[in-house]
Amino acid sequence: MRRRILLLHAHPMPHRSRVNRHLVTAAESIAGITIRHLYELYPDYMIDVDAEQKLLLDHDIIVLQHPFFWYSAPALVKEWLDLVLQYGWAYGEGGTALQGKSLLQSVTTGGAAEVYCSAGRNRHTVREFLLPFEQTARLCGMTYLDPFVVHGTGQLQTEADLAPHSQAYCTLLSNLASGIDLPPSP
């Protein structure tokens, strides 16, 4: 059975993001994927909660694609989560709308992979910084999948630099859409 993917792309300056643009363009080739550009849809942060909830209900896998800003996501992602994942709908008493769905984060970082470890400058892994998102997924009864991370985006200058990341992203999304499960995060 083909699973439907909802990709929520959130970059406040998409024209300045070579890597995120490249990843989104690659994702467009996946059958059954719906791509939403949150900053284009909601430049005023006035999120259409009903529309977003309907989209969540219509999809099996939710992808939050965003740059890694100050060890988290851009502000609109937080606003989206705060408004759309309502008590009684996504979690809490009667909040079962998202149970059984999966959440994947696709994150780009300016820093190289080696700065995201206990011995690195940031002292933690990207995965550790994303724990609030993992807990949000778990609270909503979703499976949190290991994030897809592209490190060192400033060093990725050419099509040849970007191609392996886009291919890996397409493979991941295609596998998820085809029903090939990835192990959930421990």
Buried (B, 14 or more C-beta within 10 A) or exposed (E): EEBBBBBBBBBBEBEEBBBBBBBBEBBEEBEBBEBBBBBEBBEEEEBEBEEBBEBBEEBBBBBBBBBBBEEBBBBBBBBBBEBBBBEEBBBEEEBBBBEEBBBBBBBBBBBBBEBBBEEBEBEBBBBBBBEEBBEBBBBBBBBBBBBBBBBBBEEBEEEEBBEEBBEBBBEBBBEBBBEEEEEBBE
